[in-house]
């Protein structure tokens, strides 16, 4: 069996697509499963980490085929495999994420988002949602599950400087997860067990001053901020990283 971990939205078919489709992941699987079964896990896809279209193909099925086939070809060039010890471990941590996005709150009241609210007193809505994080270990390989779409900077580092970021200095951001774990090979499984929306570095969390969580606004540098409208709130990244640190200490990895 092949386990593939890759960070990219399966959305080559684009917003005009009316098909129920696995998009490029289908053609990746079709090519790889000639040799063995494949299980695909998405990674840190926040910040609209998305595939580019094949020249001249646009948002077509042909472009999705090209994306899947090219990724399968790249996988077949990997030549630094290593054998993992048959040693398994797992730990889970529940967490409460502050709810500040009032659109999410209204949708929860209307049962459009069927989530139980926990009145923790945190966030602008004074309520939180319950979710979870897991650490999995196979041999010496560490896997961290993230219940949403985390920006790669929160995993790898490389935060935007203050003159570019929408909301200030990068020092307000949490320690990147790979640094926290002291593991440059830490694997992230995104949208794992839950989907709480985008998880954005605090120094680049920028809302429209008048129409927060409604308008897809632009910051002082003209950069478009869409993801905040589909996020729980500005504290989400800190809560994710605090929970990861608690898990790390509890498991002594």
N, C-alpha and C positions, 0 to 999 in steps of 0.2 A: 504494500500500500504506500502511496505517496501522500504526504501531508504538505500542502502548499500554503504558505503564509505570505500575503502580498497586500500592499496598501493601495487600493484604487477603487473608486466607485464603479460598479458595473452599469454604466450609463452611456455607452457609446450611442445607443439608439436614441437618446435624447428625450426632451420633454414632449415631443410630438408622437412618441411611440404609443401605440394602443395594444401592443401584444403583451401577453403574459410571458416573460422571457427571463432567462438567467443571463442574458446579454453575452458579453465576451467570455464569461466564465464557462458557458456551455462548450464553446469551441476549444477552450483550454483543456477542459476535462476530456473532450472527445479525442483530442490528440494524445494526451498523456495516458489515458486509460487503454491505449493499445498495448502498453506494457504492464500496467497494474492499476488497481482502483485508486481513485483520488478523492481526498477530502480537502476542501478549500476553506481557509479561514482568512477573513479580511483583517487588515491591520489598522494603523493610525491614519484614518482617511479624513480627519477634520481639515478645514481650510480648503475644501473642495479639491482634494487630491483625486484627479480624474484623468482618464486616458485621452490622448489626442486622437483626432480622426485621421484615417488614412487619406492621403492626398486625393482629392476629387470624389471621395466617397461620402463625406458629410455624416449625417446621422442615419446611415443606412445599415441594413443587415450585413452588407459586404464589408463595411468598416468594422463592425463587431467581430466578424470572422477574422479579419486581418489582425485585430488586437489580440484575440485569443490564440491564434496560430503563432504569432510572433512571440508571445509570452511563453508558449509551450516550447518553442525553439530555444529561447533563452534558458529555460529550465534544463534542457538537455545538454547545455554546455557546462553545467556545474561539475567541477572535478575535485572539489575539496571535501568530499563526504567524510564523515567520521562515525565510528560505531559508538552508540550510547549504551551505557550499562543498563541492564534490565532492572532498574530501581525506580519505583514510582512514588510520588508524594503529592499531596493536595491539601490545601487549606482554604477556608472561606471566611469572609468577613462581611456582615451586613453593614449598611451605612445609610444615613439620612442626608439627602441632598436638599439644600435650601431652595424654596420655590419663590422666585421673584418675578418670573414671567407671568403676567396677569392673563395673557391669552391662554396659556396652559391651564391656569386656574379656572377660567371660565369653561374651557373644554372639559375639565374634570367635573365641574358642577353639572354640566349638561350630559355627562356620561359619554361624551365623544371620546375622551381619554379615560377609560375605566380604571382609574388608579385611586387607591385609598390615600387620603390625606392624613398626615400626622401633624398635629398642632404643637410643634416644637418651640414656637416663638421666634424662629429664625427666618431670615429672608423678608422681603418687603410684604409678602402675604402672610407672614407669621406661621407658615406651614412648610412641611417638607414631604418629599416622597422617599419611600424605602426602596433600596436596590441592593446590589451585592458586588463584590469583587472576589476573584479567586486567584490563587497561585497554584500552578501545576508544575511538577518537576519530573522530567524524564532523564535519568542519569544525572549529568551536570547541566542540563539545559533547563532554563527557567522560562516559564510562560506566565504572563500576567493578563488576566481578562479584564477588559474595560467595558462598562455597560453603556457605551455611547460612541460618538465619533470624536476622538481626541486629536487635537492638532499635533503634528509631528514634533514641533518644538518642545512640547511638554514631555516627550519621550527622549529625543535626541539632543536637545539643547539648540542653541542658535537663535535665541529670542531677538525680536526686532529691537533696535536701539530707540531711545526716547524720541529722537527727531523724526522717526518713521512710524512708530507704533501709534495707535489711535488714542492711547490712554496713559502714556507716561513711561517711566523708567523700567527697564527689565528687572531691576533688583526686587521689584514687588512680586515677581513670579516665583513659583515653587522650584525646588531643585529638580532638574529633569530626571525622569524615572531611571534611565540607564546609569546615571551618576549615583542616584540614591541606592540602587542595587549593586553598584560597583561591578556592573556586568555589561560590557559593550555589546554582548550578543543577546541581551534580554529580548524575548519575543513578545509582541503584543497581539492579542486576539481582540479586535474591536467589535463593537455591537454584540457583546458576548453575554448571553442570558438576559439582556435587557437593552432598551434603546431610550436613553434619557435626552437625546439630542446632542448638539455640539458641545465640546469641552474646549474652551478658548483660554489662552494665556491672559491673566488679569491685565497686563499692561497693554493689551490690544483689544480689550473688551470695550466696544464703543457703541452707544445707543443714541438714537435720534433724541435730542433734548426735548422735543415736543411730543413726538409720537413713538415713545419707547416700545419696542417689541412689535410695532406695526410697520413702520417705514424702514425699508432697506436703504439705510442712509450711507453717506460718504464722510470720511473724516477730513481733517485739515489738509492732508496730502492728496485728497481725491480718491483714496482707496475705498472701495465699496465694502460695506459690512452687512452681510446677509445672515451669517450664521447665528448672530445674537438673537435674531427673531425666532430661531428654532433651538433655543438653549434654555436651561432652567434658570440661570442667573450667573452673575459675575463670580460667585464663590465656588462654583462647581469644580474648577480645576484644583483649587486648594483642598477641597474635601477629598477629591480623588487621590491626590498625592499624600495627604495625611493618612488616608485609609491604607494606601500602599505601604507607607512607612510602618504603620501598626502591624500589618501582615508580615512585613519583613522581620520585624523584631520578634513577633510571636513564633515564627517558623525558624528563625536563626539560619536563614539560607546563606 
